[in-house]
Amino acid sequence: MIRKLSSYIGEFKKNSIITPIFMVLECICEVIIPLLMAMIIDNGLNNSDMGYVAKIGILMLVVAMLSLLCGALGAKFAEQMLQQVMRET
Protein backbone atom coordinates (compact mmCIF):
# COMPACT_ATOMS: atom_id res chain seq x y z
CA MET A 1 0.00 0.00 0.00
CA ILE A 2 2.84 2.38 0.80
CA ARG A 3 4.42 1.72 -2.59
CA LYS A 4 1.16 2.55 -4.32
CA LEU A 5 0.80 5.75 -2.30
CA SER A 6 4.41 6.73 -2.92
CA SER A 7 3.85 6.48 -6.66
CA TYR A 8 1.25 9.25 -6.37
CA ILE A 9 3.46 11.50 -4.25
CA GLY A 10 6.06 12.12 -6.94
CA GLU A 11 7.15 15.75 -6.88
CA PHE A 12 5.25 16.45 -3.67
CA LYS A 13 7.58 14.18 -1.70
CA LYS A 14 9.28 16.93 0.33
CA ASN A 15 6.06 18.54 1.55
CA SER A 16 4.31 15.23 2.11
CA ILE A 17 7.11 14.16 4.47
CA ILE A 18 7.64 17.50 6.25
CA THR A 19 3.94 18.20 6.94
CA PRO A 20 3.26 15.13 9.13
CA ILE A 21 6.55 15.66 10.98
CA PHE A 22 5.48 19.15 12.02
CA MET A 23 2.02 17.92 12.94
CA VAL A 24 3.48 15.18 15.16
CA LEU A 25 5.82 17.69 16.82
CA GLU A 26 2.84 19.96 17.48
CA CYS A 27 0.95 17.09 19.12
CA ILE A 28 3.94 16.17 21.26
CA CYS A 29 4.19 19.76 22.47
CA GLU A 30 0.47 19.79 23.25
CA VAL A 31 0.91 16.64 25.37
CA ILE A 32 3.91 18.07 27.23
CA ILE A 33 2.05 21.19 28.40
CA PRO A 34 -0.29 19.37 30.84
CA LEU A 35 2.67 17.41 32.19
CA LEU A 36 4.47 20.67 32.91
CA MET A 37 1.36 22.00 34.63
CA ALA A 38 1.25 18.87 36.78
CA MET A 39 4.91 19.42 37.68
CA ILE A 40 4.09 22.97 38.75
CA ILE A 41 1.27 21.78 40.99
CA ASP A 42 3.05 18.74 42.42
CA ASN A 43 6.50 20.20 43.01
CA GLY A 44 6.15 23.97 43.00
CA LEU A 45 2.89 24.78 44.73
CA ASN A 46 3.02 21.97 47.27
CA ASN A 47 6.50 23.08 48.35
CA SER A 48 5.76 26.84 47.99
CA ASP A 49 8.73 27.13 45.62
CA MET A 50 7.89 30.15 43.44
CA GLY A 51 11.25 30.00 41.65
CA TYR A 52 10.42 26.50 40.42
CA VAL A 53 6.94 27.64 39.39
CA ALA A 54 8.41 30.53 37.38
CA LYS A 55 11.03 28.32 35.75
CA ILE A 56 8.54 25.65 34.66
CA GLY A 57 6.05 28.38 33.67
CA ILE A 58 8.61 29.90 31.31
CA LEU A 59 9.39 26.43 29.94
CA MET A 60 5.67 25.89 29.39
CA LEU A 61 5.48 29.18 27.49
CA VAL A 62 8.40 28.13 25.28
CA VAL A 63 6.75 24.76 24.56
CA ALA A 64 3.48 26.53 23.70
CA MET A 65 5.30 28.83 21.25
CA LEU A 66 7.08 25.84 19.73
CA SER A 67 3.72 24.12 19.33
CA LEU A 68 2.32 27.21 17.61
CA LEU A 69 5.33 27.37 15.29
CA CYS A 70 5.10 23.67 14.38
CA GLY A 71 1.38 23.98 13.69
CA ALA A 72 1.88 27.02 11.48
CA LEU A 73 4.74 25.41 9.55
CA GLY A 74 2.76 22.19 9.11
CA ALA A 75 -0.17 24.16 7.72
CA LYS A 76 2.15 26.15 5.45
CA PHE A 77 3.73 23.06 3.91
CA ALA A 78 0.34 21.34 3.56
CA GLU A 79 -1.02 24.41 1.79
CA GLN A 80 1.98 24.53 -0.56
CA MET A 81 1.46 20.89 -1.43
CA LEU A 82 -2.24 21.49 -2.07
CA GLN A 83 -1.42 24.38 -4.38
CA GLN A 84 0.99 22.17 -6.33
CA VAL A 85 -1.61 19.44 -6.61
CA MET A 86 -4.26 21.88 -7.82
CA ARG A 87 -1.86 23.29 -10.44
CA GLU A 88 -1.26 19.78 -11.74
CA THR A 89 -4.97 19.01 -12.22
Backbone hydrogen bonds in HBPLUS format (Angstrom, degrees):
<---DONOR---> <-ACCEPTOR-->    atom                        ^
c    i                          cat <-CA-CA->   ^        H-A-AA   ^      H-
h    n   atom  resd res      DA  || num        DHA   H-A  angle D-A-AA Bond
n    s   type  num  typ     dist DA aas  dist angle  dist       angle   num
A0005-LEU N   A0001-MET O   2.95 MM   4  6.24 160.4  1.99 149.2 154.6     1
A0006-SER N   A0002-ILE O   2.78 MM   4  5.94 157.3  1.83 148.9 155.7     2
A0007-SER N   A0003-ARG O   3.09 MM   4  6.29 135.0  2.30 140.0 150.3     3
A0008-TYR N   A0005-LEU O   3.02 MM   3  5.38 138.7  2.20 106.0 117.2     4
A0012-PHE N   A0009-ILE O   2.89 MM   3  5.30 163.6  1.92 141.3 139.5     5
A0016-SER N   A0012-PHE O   2.92 MM   4  5.98 153.4  1.99 155.9 164.7     6
A0017-ILE N   A0013-LYS O   3.07 MM   4  6.19 125.5  2.38 143.3 154.6     7
A0017-ILE N   A0014-LYS O   3.25 MM   3  5.44 146.7  2.37 100.8 110.2     8
A0018-ILE N   A0014-LYS O   2.97 MM   4  6.17 166.3  1.99 155.3 159.5     9
A0019-THR N   A0015-ASN O   3.04 MM   4  5.80 165.9  2.06 142.3 146.4    10
A0022-PHE N   A0018-ILE O   3.06 MM   4  6.38 161.3  2.10 160.9 164.5    11
A0023-MET N   A0019-THR O   3.05 MM   4  6.31 155.2  2.12 150.1 157.8    12
A0024-VAL N   A0020-PRO O   2.87 MM   4  6.04 154.6  1.94 146.6 152.6    13
A0025-LEU N   A0021-ILE O   2.97 MM   4  6.23 159.2  2.02 148.6 154.6    14
A0026-GLU N   A0022-PHE O   2.92 MM   4  6.12 151.8  2.00 143.9 151.5    15
A0027-CYS N   A0023-MET O   3.04 MM   4  6.32 156.6  2.10 143.9 149.7    16
A0028-ILE N   A0024-VAL O   2.91 MM   4  6.19 155.6  1.97 151.1 157.9    17
A0029-CYS N   A0025-LEU O   3.00 MM   4  6.24 158.9  2.04 147.8 153.0    18
A0030-GLU N   A0026-GLU O   2.95 MM   4  6.24 152.4  2.03 146.2 154.3    19
A0031-VAL N   A0027-CYS O   3.01 MM   4  6.27 135.8  2.21 141.7 153.0    20
A0031-VAL N   A0028-ILE O   3.17 MM   3  5.13 129.8  2.43  93.5 106.7    21
A0032-ILE N   A0028-ILE O   3.02 MM   4  6.27 143.8  2.15 145.1 155.1    22
A0033-ILE N   A0029-CYS O   3.24 MM   4  6.46 148.3  2.34 149.8 155.6    23
A0035-LEU N   A0032-ILE O   3.05 MM   3  5.15 118.0  2.45  99.9 116.0    24
A0036-LEU N   A0032-ILE O   2.94 MM   4  6.28 150.6  2.03 155.9 164.9    25
A0037-MET N   A0033-ILE O   3.01 MM   4  6.32 153.9  2.08 149.3 156.9    26
A0038-ALA N   A0034-PRO O   2.91 MM   4  6.15 151.7  1.99 143.2 150.6    27
A0039-MET N   A0035-LEU O   2.97 MM   4  6.27 147.2  2.08 141.0 150.0    28
A0040-ILE N   A0036-LEU O   2.95 MM   4  6.28 150.5  2.04 146.6 154.3    29
A0041-ILE N   A0037-MET O   3.03 MM   4  6.36 161.1  2.07 150.1 154.3    30
A0042-ASP N   A0038-ALA O   2.81 MM   4  5.93 173.1  1.81 155.5 157.9    31
A0043-ASN N   A0039-MET O   2.89 MM   4  5.61 161.5  1.93 142.0 148.1    32
A0044-GLY N   A0040-ILE O   2.94 MM   4  4.83 127.7  2.22 114.3 129.9    33
A0045-LEU N   A0040-ILE O   2.93 MM   5  6.36 155.2  1.99 161.0 168.5    34
A0049-ASP N   A0044-GLY O   2.84 MM   5  4.84 156.0  1.89 147.2 150.3    35
A0048-SER N   A0045-LEU O   3.26 MM   3  4.80 155.4  2.33  93.4 100.7    36
A0053-VAL N   A0049-ASP O   3.15 MM   4  6.50 155.2  2.22 144.5 151.8    37
A0054-ALA N   A0050-MET O   2.93 MM   4  6.09 157.8  1.98 144.2 149.5    38
A0055-LYS N   A0051-GLY O   2.94 MM   4  6.14 159.2  1.99 146.0 152.1    39
A0056-ILE N   A0052-TYR O   2.96 MM   4  6.12 171.8  1.96 155.7 157.2    40
A0057-GLY N   A0053-VAL O   2.84 MM   4  5.84 146.6  1.95 139.6 150.3    41
A0058-ILE N   A0054-ALA O   2.92 MM   4  6.12 154.7  1.99 148.6 153.5    42
A0059-LEU N   A0055-LYS O   3.06 MM   4  6.32 156.6  2.11 142.8 149.7    43
A0060-MET N   A0056-ILE O   2.79 MM   4  6.01 149.3  1.88 144.2 152.9    44
A0061-LEU N   A0057-GLY O   2.99 MM   4  6.26 148.4  2.09 141.5 149.8    45
A0062-VAL N   A0058-ILE O   2.96 MM   4  6.28 153.7  2.03 149.1 155.9    46
A0063-VAL N   A0059-LEU O   2.94 MM   4  6.22 158.9  1.99 149.9 155.5    47
A0064-ALA N   A0060-MET O   2.93 MM   4  6.13 152.2  2.01 144.4 152.2    48
A0065-MET N   A0061-LEU O   2.99 MM   4  6.25 153.8  2.06 145.9 152.5    49
A0066-LEU N   A0062-VAL O   2.90 MM   4  6.14 153.0  1.97 147.3 155.3    50
A0067-SER N   A0063-VAL O   2.88 MM   4  6.09 151.2  1.96 144.1 152.1    51
A0068-LEU N   A0064-ALA O   2.96 MM   4  6.23 154.9  2.02 144.1 150.7    52
A0069-LEU N   A0065-MET O   2.90 MM   4  6.14 158.2  1.95 146.9 152.7    53
A0070-CYS N   A0066-LEU O   2.89 MM   4  6.10 163.3  1.92 151.1 155.3    54
A0071-GLY N   A0067-SER O   2.95 MM   4  6.11 159.2  2.00 148.5 154.3    55
A0072-ALA N   A0068-LEU O   2.97 MM   4  6.15 159.1  2.02 148.2 153.8    56
A0073-LEU N   A0069-LEU O   2.90 MM   4  6.09 161.9  1.93 152.5 157.6    57
A0074-GLY N   A0070-CYS O   2.87 MM   4  5.96 157.2  1.93 145.4 152.2    58
A0075-ALA N   A0071-GLY O   2.99 MM   4  6.17 157.0  2.05 144.2 150.3    59
A0076-LYS N   A0072-ALA O   2.91 MM   4  6.10 150.2  2.00 142.3 151.2    60
A0077-PHE N   A0073-LEU O   2.96 MM   4  6.19 166.3  1.97 154.8 156.6    61
A0078-ALA N   A0074-GLY O   3.00 MM   4  6.11 153.5  2.07 143.3 151.2    62
A0079-GLU N   A0075-ALA O   2.89 MM   4  6.00 154.2  1.96 144.3 151.3    63
A0080-GLN N   A0076-LYS O   2.95 MM   4  6.22 153.5  2.02 146.7 154.1    64
A0081-MET N   A0077-PHE O   3.03 MM   4  6.20 157.3  2.08 142.8 148.5    65
A0082-LEU N   A0078-ALA O   2.95 MM   4  6.19 154.5  2.02 144.5 151.8    66
A0083-GLN N   A0079-GLU O   2.94 MM   4  6.18 154.2  2.01 147.2 153.8    67
A0084-GLN N   A0080-GLN O   3.03 MM   4  6.31 154.1  2.10 146.4 153.1    68
A0085-VAL N   A0081-MET O   2.92 MM   4  6.20 157.1  1.98 150.2 156.6    69
A0086-MET N   A0082-LEU O   2.92 MM   4  6.11 159.9  1.96 149.4 154.7    70
A0087-ARG N   A0083-GLN O   2.98 MM   4  6.17 147.2  2.09 143.0 151.6    71
A0088-GLU N   A0084-GLN O   3.12 MM   4  6.34 144.6  2.25 142.2 151.0    72
A0089-THR N   A0085-VAL O   3.23 MM   4  6.55 142.1  2.38 145.2 154.4    73
